[in-house]
Amino acid sequence: MKVYKVKVNGKVYVVEVESVEEVQGAIETAPKVQEAPALAPKATPQAAAPAEGTIVKAPMQGTIINVKVNVGDTVNKGDVVAVLEAMKLENDIVSPTSGVVKQVLVQKGQNVDNQAPLVVIG
């Protein structure tokens, strides 16, 4: 038998641990596992490639809760083009330049990754 001292919440306890010399029971071998055949990767729909112009990107991962512009709208530098919710906070996504909206790549309720393209301004 082995004796150990254990300290719990500042109080010292003496613990005796019995050593097990012999194991009782039978050893069983599991059947060999066969690998499943490889599945073909699923085709994922690809978003349309952004048109030429200034691409407004998501500054962080989140959910688009409002798209404030449509294709053909004229925007000025600093105008809000979309609202992104991340960590329970609403973040205004603003246009870095003035121009005409060429493409809107997201819609309300869509989840986006960090740096995902949202709007193209030309």
N, C-alpha and C positions, 0 to 999 in steps of 0.2 A: 504494500500500500504506500502511495506517495502522499506527502503532506505539503500543502501549499498555504501561503498566507495571501488573503485577498482583502483589498481595501475598498469599501463601498461607502460613499458619502462620508468619508473621514473616519469610519469605524473599521478596525481590522478584524477579520474573521479567519479562523484556522479551518481549512478544508482538507479532508482526507479523500483521496481518489483511489478507488480500487482498480488495479490494472487487470485487463482481460487477457488471459494467456491463450485461451482456446476459443475458437468460434464454432458455434453449433449451427448446423444447417447445411443445405446442399448448394452447390454452385451450379447455376444454370447459365447456359450460353444463349444469347438472343439470336434469332435467325438473321441471316445476312440481309441487309436492306438493298433493294435494287433502285438505282437512280431512275427517276422519271425522265422520259424523253424530253429534250429541249423544245420549248414552245416557240413558235415564230413570234417575234415582237409585234405588239399591237400597233397599228397605224394611228398616229396622233394627228389630229387636224392641225394644219399649219396656218398661222395668221397671215393675212395678206402682207406682203413686204411694204414697209413704209415708203410713201412717195418721196421725191426729192424735196428738201426744205429743212427747216429746223425741227428736230424731233424733241417733243416735250416728254421727258421720262419720269417715271415714278421715283421719288427720292427714297422710298422704303417699301417694304411689302405691306399690303393691306387690301382693303375692299373699296372699290369705287362706289361712292354713295350718291354722286351727282355729276353729270356731265353738263357743263354750262355753255358749250359751244356746239355748233353744227357746221357741216361742210359749207363753205362759202361765206361764213361769218368773217367780218373784219375784226381783228383784235389788236390791241396796243400792248406794248411791253408792260408787264405787271398785271394785266387782266387775268382774272381767275378763269381757267379753262376746265377744271375738274376739282372735285372734292374727294379726298382719299381718307378713309377711316383706318387708323392704325393704333393699336393699344388703347381703344376706347376714346381716341382723340380725333377730331376732324381737322384735316390739314388741307389748306387751299393750295392747289397746284397752279402756279402762275406762268404766264407766257414769258419766255426770256427775250422775246423780240416782237416787233410789230409786223403785221402781215395778214394774209387771208388763210383761213383754215382749209387745208387741202384734204385732210383725212382725219377721221376720228376712229381710233383703233380699239376703243373700249366702250363698254356700256354699263349702265347703272347695275350694281349688284355683282359685278365681275371682280374676282380676286386677281390681284396682280403681284408679280415679284418685284424686288428691288431692281431699278433701272429698266423696267418694262416700258416700251414705247406706248404713249397714251394718245398724243395728238401730233399731227404734222402741220407746221405753219410755213407757208411759202411767200 
